[in-house]
């Protein structure tokens, strides 16, 4: 019998049939069936409010806790529109090794205070004099110290007579003979001071406590002229006071360390200028910020933020609306202290506690980051305030305030002028409500 080659095998028909069924099942149905089953009330209505009253005030910092920070500040600088700032450092010098024996007939050859730079500096750097004096009072690593610390010294000047002034060079290596040293401030100290250390009773070097009884620490301060503030490394243990000496059998050196275990304090003094000059009157603690407000690091000033009318959003039944999002946008008017065109990279927002201290807002740990970074496109700082605004609206924090502060308040000289709520392009609170 002759085979018909044009006939399709049943197995092939079965395969194509299954394929068509699969393709038909995967095709999106072009139908509106079921779309009308959701009740209209399930659609969330969104309303945006950007007219909530915002009040700014510039508040003078009474002081900052500035002990045991990673960075020290030294020098004097004029901050246009803000302040004439003087910054100094008080620190312990710890023994690099105990039970030191300086040998027979030790004689001081030289002594230098060598403090490494972090690389940051503020203002035009011009030659200035520096003072180093031993403290008359002891410091304690377990104590809290503030930026307005009154520094008590013996009055003895350790900087070598006739030396200086110095220009801070935070990014330039230091060349001593054939040695290349990391960027650092290297201050020559008096040979008399060095010899007096070598002549101490050996028991003074048994431990740090015994050493602190003799030299509790030193104050490093601006002593006249010049301009600029340098940031110093006071946390790595690489900043030292190095005493070079020889004895009857050897020539060597010994280091006293500024280390993480050294009690140390940044000390600041401001003479405010222009719009902030009112703060030079001790009785003036705040200035109107409706047009512009200020934030200045180094225990300068901060901006208080209040939303006095938030409770008015609660309805007559006492129900508060659902806040989907609340953002505080704070435009920048001008800045000082950072690289040209770049205001300080972030501001923090702190909540005043019931005891008058300050802490983070509930948005600090919220799923949506609190923000506060400078947004160059907006020329503004933007803060997520969703949970915070909700609590204020419910009246949970009556009498408590928010404050905008520098993110590096104790270790920088950055400042920024913020546009107030009554400016063109003002600071404003934008609340997105779901109903």
C-alpha positions in Angstrom: 0.0 0.0 0.0 1.3 3.5 -0.9 2.0 5.9 2.1 0.3 9.3 2.0 3.2 11.7 2.9 0.8 14.8 3.2 -1.0 13.4 6.2 0.0 15.0 9.6 0.6 12.6 12.4 -1.9 12.8 15.3 0.9 13.4 17.8 1.8 16.6 16.0 -1.8 17.8 16.2 -1.8 17.1 19.9 1.4 19.1 20.4 0.0 22.2 18.5 -3.2 22.0 20.4 -1.5 22.1 23.8 0.6 25.0 22.6 -2.4 27.1 21.6 -4.1 26.4 24.9 -1.0 27.6 26.8 -0.6 30.7 24.7 -4.3 31.6 25.1 -4.0 31.2 28.9 -1.0 33.5 29.1 -2.7 36.4 27.2 -3.8 39.3 29.3 -7.6 39.5 29.1 -8.9 42.6 27.5 -11.8 43.1 29.9 -13.0 45.4 32.6 -14.7 42.7 34.6 -13.8 42.9 38.2 -12.5 46.5 38.1 -15.7 47.9 39.5 -15.8 45.5 42.5 -13.5 47.7 44.7 -15.6 50.2 46.7 -14.9 53.8 45.8 -14.0 54.5 49.5 -10.9 52.2 49.1 -9.2 54.8 46.9 -6.8 56.9 49.1 -7.2 60.6 48.7 -4.0 62.6 49.1 -3.8 66.2 50.2 -0.6 68.3 50.4 -0.2 71.1 52.9 2.7 73.5 52.6 1.3 76.5 54.5 1.9 75.3 58.0 3.5 78.0 60.1 7.2 77.6 60.7 9.2 79.8 63.2 13.0 80.1 63.2 15.1 81.7 65.9 18.9 81.8 66.1 20.1 80.7 69.6 23.5 81.2 71.0 25.3 78.1 72.1 26.0 78.3 75.8 28.7 75.7 75.4 29.4 72.3 73.9 30.8 69.2 75.5 34.1 68.9 73.7 36.1 66.4 75.6 37.7 63.3 74.1 37.0 64.3 70.5 39.0 62.9 67.6 40.0 66.4 66.3 41.5 69.4 67.9 41.2 73.0 66.6 43.9 75.6 66.9 44.1 79.2 65.7 42.2 82.4 65.1 39.9 83.1 62.2 37.4 85.8 61.1 34.1 84.3 59.9 32.4 86.9 57.8 28.9 87.6 59.0 29.4 85.3 62.0 32.3 85.8 64.4 35.9 86.3 65.3 36.8 82.8 66.6 39.8 81.8 68.7 40.3 78.0 69.1 42.6 76.1 71.4 43.3 72.7 72.9 43.9 71.4 76.4 45.3 67.9 76.7 47.2 65.4 78.8 50.6 64.1 77.6 50.8 60.4 78.5 53.9 58.3 79.0 54.9 56.2 76.0 56.6 53.8 78.4 56.7 53.7 82.2 59.7 53.2 84.5 61.8 55.2 82.0 65.5 55.6 82.9 67.2 58.5 81.2 70.6 57.2 82.1 73.6 58.8 83.8 73.9 62.6 83.5 71.0 63.1 80.9 71.2 66.4 79.0 68.4 67.8 76.9 69.3 68.5 73.3 65.8 69.7 72.1 62.1 69.2 72.6 59.3 69.5 70.1 55.6 69.4 70.2 54.7 67.5 67.0 50.9 67.5 66.3 49.7 65.9 63.1 47.2 67.7 60.9 44.0 66.0 59.8 44.1 67.8 56.5 41.3 70.3 57.2 41.8 74.0 57.7 39.5 77.0 57.9 40.1 80.5 56.6 43.2 82.1 54.9 46.3 80.7 56.5 48.6 83.5 57.7 51.5 83.3 60.2 50.5 83.3 63.8 52.1 82.8 67.2 51.3 79.8 69.4 51.6 79.3 73.1 52.2 76.1 75.0 51.9 76.2 78.8 51.7 73.5 81.4 48.4 73.2 83.3 48.2 74.0 87.0 45.0 71.9 87.4 44.6 68.2 86.6 42.3 66.7 84.0 40.3 63.5 84.3 39.3 61.2 81.4 36.1 60.3 83.3 35.0 63.9 83.6 32.9 65.9 81.1 34.5 69.2 79.9 32.9 71.9 77.8 34.1 74.4 75.2 34.0 77.3 77.6 36.5 75.7 80.0 38.5 78.2 82.0 42.1 77.2 81.3 44.4 77.5 84.4 48.1 77.3 83.6 51.3 77.9 85.6 52.1 80.8 83.3 55.4 79.2 82.2 55.8 79.5 78.5 57.2 76.3 76.9 57.5 77.5 73.3 61.2 78.4 72.7 61.8 82.1 73.0 62.1 83.9 69.6 60.5 81.1 67.6 57.5 81.5 65.3 55.2 82.7 63.9 53.9 79.6 62.1 51.8 79.1 59.1 49.6 76.0 59.2 50.3 73.7 56.2 47.8 70.9 56.7 48.5 69.2 53.3 52.3 69.6 53.0 54.9 67.1 54.2 57.5 68.4 56.7 61.2 68.0 55.7 63.7 67.7 58.5 67.2 67.0 57.2 66.9 63.9 55.1 63.6 62.9 56.8 60.2 63.4 55.3 57.5 63.7 57.9 53.7 63.6 57.5 52.0 67.0 57.6 52.3 68.3 61.1 52.7 71.4 63.3 56.1 71.2 64.9 56.7 73.6 67.7 60.2 73.9 69.3 60.0 74.0 73.1 62.3 75.5 75.7 65.5 73.6 76.6 64.9 74.6 80.2 61.5 72.9 80.2 63.1 69.8 78.6 65.9 69.7 81.2 63.4 70.1 84.0 61.7 67.0 82.9 64.9 65.0 82.7 65.8 66.2 86.2 62.6 64.9 87.8 62.7 62.1 90.4 62.5 58.7 88.6 59.3 58.0 90.6 57.6 60.6 88.4 57.7 58.1 85.6 56.5 55.0 87.4 53.0 55.5 85.9 50.8 58.1 84.3 49.2 59.1 87.6 52.6 60.0 89.1 53.5 61.9 85.9 50.2 63.8 85.9 51.0 65.0 89.5 54.0 66.8 88.0 52.7 67.8 84.6 48.9 67.6 84.6 48.7 68.5 80.9 49.3 71.4 78.5 47.3 74.2 77.0 48.0 74.9 73.3 46.6 78.3 72.4 46.7 81.0 69.8 49.0 83.8 71.0 48.6 86.6 68.6 48.6 87.8 65.0 47.9 85.7 61.9 44.8 84.0 60.7 43.3 80.6 60.1 42.3 77.5 62.1 43.9 74.1 61.6 42.3 70.7 62.5 44.7 68.5 64.5 44.9 64.7 65.0 44.5 64.1 68.8 43.2 60.6 68.7 45.6 58.4 66.8 48.6 58.5 69.2 50.8 59.9 66.4 50.8 63.4 67.9 53.6 63.6 70.5 55.9 65.8 72.6 59.4 64.4 71.7 62.3 65.0 74.0 65.8 64.5 72.5 68.6 64.0 74.9 72.0 62.3 75.5 73.6 60.8 78.5 77.1 59.5 79.3 76.6 56.5 77.0 73.8 57.2 74.5 71.8 59.7 72.4 68.1 59.1 72.0 64.6 60.5 72.5 61.5 59.8 74.5 57.8 60.5 73.4 55.0 61.8 75.5 51.7 61.0 73.7 48.4 62.7 72.9 46.5 59.5 72.7 42.8 58.2 72.8 43.4 57.8 76.6 44.4 61.4 77.1 41.9 63.7 78.7 41.5 66.5 76.1 39.2 69.4 75.5 38.6 71.8 72.6 38.1 75.4 73.9 36.4 78.1 71.8 35.9 81.8 72.2 33.6 83.9 69.9 33.4 87.6 69.4 30.2 87.8 67.2 29.9 90.3 64.3 27.3 91.9 62.1 23.9 90.2 62.4 25.1 88.1 65.3 26.7 91.0 67.2 23.8 91.0 69.7 25.2 87.8 71.2 28.1 89.7 72.6 25.7 90.9 75.3 25.5 88.0 77.8 21.8 88.7 78.4 21.0 88.1 74.7 20.6 84.4 74.0 18.4 84.4 70.9 17.8 86.5 67.7 14.9 86.6 65.3 15.2 84.1 62.5 12.2 85.0 60.4 14.2 86.3 57.5 17.5 84.5 58.0 18.9 82.2 60.7 22.3 80.9 61.5 24.1 77.6 62.4 27.7 77.9 63.4 29.9 75.1 64.7 32.6 75.4 67.4 30.0 76.4 70.0 28.7 79.3 68.0 24.9 79.1 67.5 22.1 76.9 66.3 18.6 77.4 64.9 15.5 76.7 66.9 12.5 75.4 64.9 8.9 75.4 66.1 5.5 74.5 64.4 3.1 76.3 66.7 -0.1 75.5 64.8 0.2 71.8 64.1 -2.6 70.8 66.6 -5.1 72.8 64.4 -4.9 69.9 61.9 -6.9 67.7 64.3 -10.6 67.6 63.5 -13.5 68.5 65.8 -13.8 64.8 66.8 -10.2 64.8 68.0 -9.0 62.6 65.2 -5.6 63.4 63.7 -5.1 62.9 59.9 -2.9 60.2 58.5 0.5 61.7 57.8 2.0 60.0 54.8 5.1 62.2 54.7 6.4 65.4 56.3 9.5 67.2 55.0 11.2 70.3 56.3 13.1 72.1 53.5 15.6 74.7 54.6 17.2 76.7 51.7 20.7 78.1 52.1 21.4 81.8 51.8 25.2 81.8 52.3 27.9 79.8 54.0 31.3 80.0 55.5 34.0 77.6 56.4 34.0 74.9 53.7 35.5 74.6 50.2 34.2 77.3 47.9 30.6 76.7 46.9 30.1 73.8 49.3 28.2 74.5 52.6 28.7 72.0 55.4 27.6 68.7 54.1 25.0 68.0 56.8 22.9 69.5 59.6 21.5 67.5 62.4 18.1 68.0 64.0 17.9 67.5 67.7 14.8 67.3 70.0 14.8 69.1 73.3 14.1 66.6 76.1 12.0 67.2 79.2 15.1 67.7 81.3 16.5 70.4 78.9 19.1 68.1 77.3 19.0 67.2 73.6 18.6 64.0 71.7 17.5 62.5 68.4 14.0 62.7 67.0 12.0 59.5 66.4 12.7 59.8 62.7 16.4 59.1 63.4 15.6 55.4 63.4 12.6 55.4 61.0 12.6 53.3 57.8 12.8 56.5 55.7 16.2 58.2 56.5 15.9 61.5 58.4 18.2 63.2 55.8 19.7 66.6 56.6 22.4 66.3 53.9 23.0 69.4 51.7 21.1 69.0 48.4 23.1 71.0 45.8 20.2 70.9 43.2 17.8 72.5 45.7 20.5 74.5 47.5 18.8 73.4 50.7 18.8 70.9 53.5 15.8 68.5 53.6 14.7 66.6 56.7 12.2 63.8 57.0 10.0 64.8 59.9 7.0 62.4 59.5 7.0 60.8 63.0 8.1 64.0 64.6 5.4 66.1 63.1 2.8 63.5 64.0 3.8 63.7 67.7 3.8 67.5 67.7 0.4 67.5 66.1 -1.0 65.3 68.8 0.3 67.6 71.5 2.7 65.0 72.9 5.6 67.5 73.1 4.1 70.8 74.2 6.9 73.2 75.2 9.7 71.2 73.6 11.6 72.5 70.5 13.7 71.3 67.6 17.2 72.6 66.9 19.3 72.5 63.7 22.9 72.1 64.6 26.2 71.5 62.7 27.0 67.8 62.1 30.6 68.6 63.2 29.8 71.1 65.9 32.9 70.4 68.1 35.5 69.7 65.4 35.0 72.2 62.6 34.4 75.9 62.0 31.7 75.5 59.4 28.8 77.9 59.4 25.7 78.5 57.2 23.0 81.2 56.9 19.6 79.7 56.4 16.6 81.4 54.7 13.9 82.0 57.2 10.2 81.2 56.8 9.3 84.8 55.7 11.8 85.0 52.9 11.3 84.5 49.2 12.0 80.8 48.6 11.5 80.3 52.4 12.1 77.4 54.8 8.8 75.4 54.8 7.2 72.3 56.1 5.4 70.2 53.5 2.9 67.6 54.9 1.3 64.9 52.7 -1.9 63.7 54.3 -4.0 60.7 53.4 -7.8 60.9 53.8 
